[in-house]
């Protein structure tokens, strides 16, 4: 089950996600966009991607937080 946007934002602002990667669905929830949009951002270099051994993409939480800051979505410190 994917966490809600509020839960994910709370974790980001508290620094709880800094050491992990987020799944595409989690990033989509944070930005309120489709998973396809997240994939397109990745392909265009807007969002760094980590591809696991099984080819599954994930996104560094710190990079997602940076993108949220740039978009002015939330005031994330640290």
N, C-alpha and C positions, 0 to 999 in steps of 0.2 A: 504494500500500500504506500502511495506517495503522500508525503506530508503536505499540509496546506501551505499556501504562500506565507501566511503569518508565521507559522511554525518555522519554516525555512529562513525567513528574514530574521526572526528572533535568534536562531542558531548562528546566522552569519554575523549579526551585530555583537553577539556574545563571544565570537571567535571560536565557537564550537565546531565549525566546519573547516577551519583553516588547513588542517592537515589531511583532508580527504578530497576525493573527487565526487562530483555530482553526476547523476545520470541525466540523459537528455530530457526525460520527462520532468525531473526536478527543476532544471534550468527553464524549461518551458513554463512551468507553473510560476516561477519567480518573475518572469518577464511577461506573463500572460500572453504567450504566443504559442504557436503549434510546435510540435517536435520537429517538423519539417523545416521550420524557420531556424531553429537552433542548429540543425544539420547544415543549413545553407550558410549561417554565420561561420560555422566551423570551416566549411569548404572555402570561404572567402577570406579566411584568416582573421576574422573579427574576434574569434574566441578560440584560444588554444585547446587542442584536443589530445587526450591520451587514448591510444588504441591498445587494448589489452590483447593477450595472446589468442583469444578466441575472436578477435576482430570487433569487440564491443567497445564503443566510444564512451568516454567519460570526460568530464570537464573539471579542471582544478577549481576548487571553491574560491581561492583567492582571486583568480582571473575573473570568475563570475562576479565576485564582489566589486572588483575594479570596474567592470562593465556597468554594473548597477550604479556605481558612483558617477561614472561618465554620463549615464543616461539621466541622472538626477532623480532616479526612482526613490532612493532612500539615502539618508545620511548614515553611512556605515563608517565607523571609526576603526582603524587598525586593520 
